[in-house]
Amino acid sequence: MVGLTRRELLAGASAATLLALAGCGDGTATRPSMRKGISLAGDLNRWDDALGVRPYLLDVPRPVTFLNLWVGWPALQPLAPDPFTRSASFAQLSDPDGPAAATLDALDVQLARANADGCETSLTVYQSFPAWTHPSVVLDPARDPAAGGRGYPQLGQGTLANDARIPDDHSPQGPWAWLVAYLCARYSGERSPGPGRRGARVGNPHGARLDWLQPMNEPNLTWWPQRSVAAVVAQLARSAATVASPYRSDGGPGLLIPGTSDVGTPPSPRGTPWDVFSGEVLGRLRGWQPGLPVGWAHHNWVDVKYGPRASGRWRVEELLDMQRRHEWRQPAVWITEGGYQFSVRRAGADRYVVDRDATADPSQPDALAEQVARLRANWSAMARLPVRAWSQYQVHDRDVRFQSSLRGPVRETPTGRVLHDPPYPAYELWPQLAA
């Protein structure tokens, strides 16, 4: 991209040229190649060299070209802006001494580094909401799973936390839309002198840019109440597009929605099944003209671990059919999170290990071998479809019950962090995969 500003690229380059410059195509008018993506959350998976993440993903013959990072809204705005206005919300988020400052600065640094590395960038807003965004609901702290409570009901299961309660205001004039607008403004690529200083509108001292914003994450699994989630998501998608569109001419990000979990029955009774949810959202968005690029984000955990359905078709293929039936513009799927989720068991008071015998396919010798086989199979199948990105979730895991990483869990010891050795076999596989 040397010699061209981001504004010049957006204003004058063809779509095929843009794809080629981003390392995502060959400059022809054919369907773009599937991006090789990684979704990195938490301090064990920062886009830097501290734990070897960046060189492992970048300094290889077939590097990652699509990078997804994460941010949590409650950490940015634990208190409501005062006065309760969009401008006050922007000022609060830009305050160099405010609660958002350290989190956003760390995010800025990683995004700016990814920009310099030539990666296409995405940011996912985690599935939690500040308590002040749903004042109509009186929450019981004793029910919060974070405090050992039983949680709130999700299709008969008490699993969801207080902060998963959907905000009351779904409109473009509400605080959720203010957050979307702020992130679009901050990461339009305009370098600012600092958060809130010398008249800077939103602050972005590193000049970090964002190609895509994912303002929702797995709403059909993690939000409540589930009974109305599809209608809410469709309204939030429209609101996000309304507030994001004005920043597009300045280099602001496109949108990836809705970040669907491919949960279903079977194998899981949790949440709203992905196909029911997706069909309703697509139906409610039929004929939508969002005014900026919008891609359909989807997570493929079930597809990877359990393979195609009995019909021989992958769930992503069914999603593409569903998009066509509902006349979704340019049917395509962005797999922004996924991989092989291990079955994990306790091994002592504070240790979790992969259950090597717990595989979905009895013919596989163990879970680590199955991870390699299933990742390769799904990657190859998706590369033949209009799938724009395939994103593995995490290089390193924490030593907790949920594990899906390529290398294995990091141990916290009195002398520092210890990486898992030997790495899982998938650690060697990933750099070899290419669309």
Secondary structure, 3 states (H helix, E strand, C coil): CCCCCHHHHHHHCCHHHHHHHCCCCCCCCCCCCCEEEEECCCHHHCCCCCCCHHHHHHCCCCCCCEEEEEECHHHHCCCCCCCCCHHHHHHHHHCCCCCCHHHHHHHHHHHHHHHHCCCEEEEEECCCCCHHHCCCCCCCHHHCHHHCCCCEEECCEEEECHHHECCCCCCCCCHHHHHHHHHHHHCECCCCCCCCCCCCCCCCCCCCECCEEECCCCHHHHCECHHHHHHHHHHHHHHHHHHHHHHHCCCCCEEEEEEECCCCCCCCCCCCCHHHHHHHHHHHCCCCCCCCCEEEEEECHHHHHHCCCCCCCCHHHHHHHHHHHCCCCCCCEEEEECCCCCCEEECCCCCEEECCCCCCCCCCCCHHHHHHHHHHHHHHHHCCCCEEEEEEECCEEECCCCCCCCCEEEEEECCEEECCCCCCHHHHHHHHCCC
